[in-house]
């Protein structure tokens, strides 16, 4: 399996979480909300395109809307390859984190 970047992983998970409402802006907002990190909108669209080309996502255009001046949104869905990749990433993460004690630092230890 090809290793995905953390951002690609977050994008795939966002597409899964957002379901029928997964398009560029909602994916961007979901990642920002969860991570509290500023990611540029372009920084989400480039990996979306790459993940689609590699077969992890499928995309389709929605209806054109007046609020978007006649433009349509491009929606994304996980493909079978995308689901398998997420399952593998979850398995790897669980193995990597297995046995981690979840240390609690006292206030004097925090640096």
N, C-alpha and C positions, 0 to 999 in steps of 0.2 A: 504494500500500500504506500502510495506517495504521502509524505508528511505534509500536512497543511499548516499554515501559519496560524497564530493565535487569532488574528483578525478574521481569517477565513473561517476558522472554527466558530467564532462569535457570529459571523454572518449566517452560516448554515443554521446555527441554533436559533437565531433571530427569525429566519425564514420559517422554521418549524413553529416557533412560538406564535408568530403573527398570523399564520395560516393564510386565509384568503385575503388578508390585508397587508401582505408582504410586498412592498415596492420600495424603491430607493430611499425615500424620505422617512418612511416608517421604520425601516431597518436601521437607518442612521440614528433616529431618535431613540430607538430601543437600546442600541449599543451605548449611546451617550447616557441614557437613564440608568442603566445597570452599572456601567464602569465609572461613571462620573468623570470620564476623560473626554477631552475635546478631540474628535476625529472629524476631519473635513469630509464634506459630502462627496467630493471627488475621491477621497480615500476609501469610500465605501463602494462607489460605482465601478472603479477599476477592478477590485477583486470580484465584484458581482459578475462582471463581464468575463473575467478569467475563469471563475467557477462554472459559469454557464458553458463556456467553450470546452472545458475539461469534462463536462457531463455530470457535474454534481448538482446542478440546478437546471430547471427548464424555465423558460420565460414566455410570456404572452402579453399582448397589448390589450388593455381594457378599452372601454368605450371613451370616446372623446367627450370632454365636458366643457361647459361654458366657463367655469371657474378657472380652467387651464387654457382658456382662449382657443378651444378646439383641439387641443393636444390630448393624447391619451397617456395613461400611466402604464409603465411596464411592470407587470407583476411577476413574482418568482415563486417557484415551488421546488421542493426537494425531489430529486430523481431517486431511483433505486440506488444508484451509486452514491448519492449524497447521504442517504439513510445508512448505508453500509459503512461509509466513512465516519459518520457520527458514532455509530455503534463501536467501531474500532477505537476511535479516540477516547470514548468513555471507558472502554476496557483498559486501554493503556494508562489513562489517568488514574483509574482505580488501583492498578498494579503499582504505579509509581508512588501513590499516596499511602499504600497499604502499610500499616504499622506506624504511621506518623502519630506521635503522641498528642499533638495539639497543645504544645507548651503554652502555658500562661505566664507572662512576664509580670513581675511586680513593678510598681511605678519606678523604683530605683534602678531597675534593669533596662528600662526603655531608653534607647539612644537614637 
